[in-house]
Amino acid sequence: MSSCHLSLAKPEFYSQNFRVDAPEVLPEKIITPRRSGCIIVNAAAESSAALLGRTFTAPEEGAPTLPVERVLVAASFGLVPSWVKSASDGRLRALKLVTAKIDSLTTGTAFRDAWLAGQRCIVPLQSFQVDDVRSGKPVPTRITRVDNNPMGAAGVWARWVGEDGEIITSYAIITVNANAHALMNRYGHAGNDKAMPAILNEGSYDAWLNAKVNKAKEFLRAYPTEKLRANPVEKGRKQPPPQF
């Protein structure tokens, strides 16, 4: 699974595809661990996190479905868990904090608090990058939509406050098993389970952000093979750090 993704290719994609205003300062093109990217959150959940200690409460089942107020937030790629004492903690460099396997959302100590607090997000991305190692030598490969439109990956986010008052908003991309995926099962090392970001259907963005915790995993599916394509990265382009 990739440890980097590309931010949106055009500023207008933020409003056209995600119903949020583009940031005043656009993120870097290639988002790697601990670099600043953008996430989209439910404004109600964002406000709850700002008042540390409050947990976002989703609407009761059967209640009228209202449009979610989406907010674009700058955030660091790679979740900063609540138990971290310092922003310089060496454990924050662990690549396992940039992606959250679906089965670790409720069992892993890094992501559990954010998941149970309803702190889900959409990660707008133009593509994500994987290594094709079938030839024995890693070939950086970008996965995009066939129609070149951006994708919204499911994620979890957290807001960490240090003892000195430092605040870090961070996120991780949720991944699903891709062993049976006709495209994504080609990537990753032999013998390892294959994984891919949980790409959300465009019509389910609000429902994902507003869902009850016990219903949220229903949105996490492997994106259809026929809607994706893979292209090797051109030689000479800046490469991200190694993947895991």
N, C-alpha and C positions, 0 to 999 in steps of 0.2 A: 504494500500500500504506500502511496506517495506521501512524502513529507513536504510537498510544496504544491501551491496552486497559483493560478494567474488571476489577477483582479480583472474587473470588467473592461472590455476593450474601448467602450465609448461612454462618456458621462451620461448621455441620455438613456442608457440602459437601466440606470437606477430607477428612474421614474416610469419608463415604459414597461419594464418587466417586473419591478418589485414595489412600485407605488411608494417610493421614498425619494426625497431630494438627494441629488448627488452631493458628496462632501465638498466643502470649499477647497480642501487640499486633497487631491486624489491620492490613493495609496500607491505604493510602488507596484510595478507590473508583476514581479515575481514575489510571492509571499512565502517566506521560509520560516522555520521555527523561531519564535521570539521577535519576529518582525511585526509591524503594525499593519493590520488589515481592517476590514469593515464587516460588521455583522448587522443583521436586522432582528430586532426583538419586539416583543409586545410592550407597548408603553407602560401598561399596568405592571408588568413584571419588572421592568427597568426601574420604575418608581419604588417598587417594593425593595429591590436590592439596594437602592440608594439610601433607604431607611434601614440600614443593616439590622437583621434580626427578624424582619417581616418576611413572610412567605407568600408568594403569589397564589391566589386562589382562583381556579378556573370556574366558569359558570356551572351551575348545577345541570345535570343531564336532563334534557327535555326543555331547558330554558331557550328562549328565542336566540337565534344566532345573529349577532351583530358584527359588523365589520370591525376588525382589529385595528387599532391605531398603531401602525408600524413606525418604529424609530430606527434610524441608522446610527450605529455607534462604532467609534474607533476602538479596536481591541487587539491585543497581542495574540498571535497564533501559538497556541500551546497553553492549556489550562493551568492556572495557578491555584492549586488546592487550598482549602481553608486552613489546613494544618501546617502550611509553610510559615516559618517564623520570619524569614527575611527574603527580600527580593533577590538577594545574591546567593541564595541556597543553591548549591551545585546540582541538587536533584531536579531543578527546573530545566536543566539542559537535556533531560531524558526525552528521547523521541517518542516514548510511549504516551506522553502527555499531549501530543498534537492530534491524535486520533483516539476515539473511544469505541471499542468494539461493542456491538449491541448488547452482548451478554455481560459486559462489565459495567453497564450503566447503574445497576442496582447492587452489584457485588464489589466493584472496585472502589477503594477508598478515595481515589483521585476525583471520580466523577459523581459519586453517589449523592453527595449533598446538593450539587447543582441540579441533578436530575429530579430528585425528590422535591426540590423547591420550585419545580416548574420552570427553571431557567433554560428554556430551549430557544434556539435561534435559527435563522437562515443565513447561510454563508454564501453570498453572491460570488460566483466565480465564472470565468470564461472557459477555463479548462483546468484539469489537474494532471500531474505528471507522474509517470511510472517508469520503471526500468524494464526493458525487454531483455531478459538474460538467456533467451533460448539459444543464442549462438555461442554462449560461453562468455561473452563480453557485454557488459551493460550498455544498452542503447536507450538513451532518454527518449521517452515517447509521450506525447501529449494526447489526452483524451478530451474530445470536444463533442458537442452535439452536431448531428448531421446538418442541421439547418443553421449552424453557427450562432444560434441564440445562446445567451448565458444560462447557467444552471443555478439552482438554489439547493445547496447541500444542507442536510439537517445537522445541527450542532447543539452543544451545550455551552453555556457561558457562566462566568462567575465574576464577582467583584471582590477583590482582596484588599484589605486595609492593613498596612503595617503599623507597628507600634509608634513609628514616627509620623504617622498620618499619610504616608504614601499610599496612593490608590492605583491599583492595576486592574483593568478590565481585560479579561482573556477568554479564549474559546478553544474548543476542540471540535473536530469534525467527526460525526458518528459514522462508523463503517458497518457494512453488512457482509455476510459471506458471499463469495463470488465463485465458489468451486464449480457451480453448474452454469455460470454465465458464459455464453459462447465467445464473448470478446475478452472479458476481464480475467478469465481463467488462464489466459496465455501468459500473464505477468506475475512476477514473484518467483521466488526460488522453489525448485522442485522439492516436494515433500512437505512444504508449508501450506497451510490453508490460504486460499486466495481471498482478497478482500477488495471492496470498493466503497467510495462514499455513498451514503444513503441520499440519493438525489430525489428531491420531492417533486411531485406533480404540481404544476403551476397553480392549478385550481384548489390545492389543499394548503396553501401557505397560511391563511388565517386559521384554519382548523388545527394545523400543527402547532401554531403558537398559542392557541387558546384551549387545547385539549386537556382533559384530566390526565394525571400522571398514569393511571392504570389503563388509559386508552391510547397514549401517545405512541407506543411501539407499533401500533397498527399502521402507522404512516411510513415505517422504515422498511423499504423494499429495494431490491436490486432494480436499477433502471433498465428499461427494455434495450436489448442488444441492438435492435434495428434503428434506434434513435441516437446511437453513439458511433464515433469513428476514431481511429488512432492514426497519428502521424508522427514519424520520427522527428526529433528536434534538429533543425539545421545545424550543421557543424559551424563552430565559431561563435555561436550564441552563448551568453553567460549561462552557466549551469548551476543548479542549486546543490546543496550539500548531499552526501549519500543518503539513500533511503533505507528503510528497515523492512 
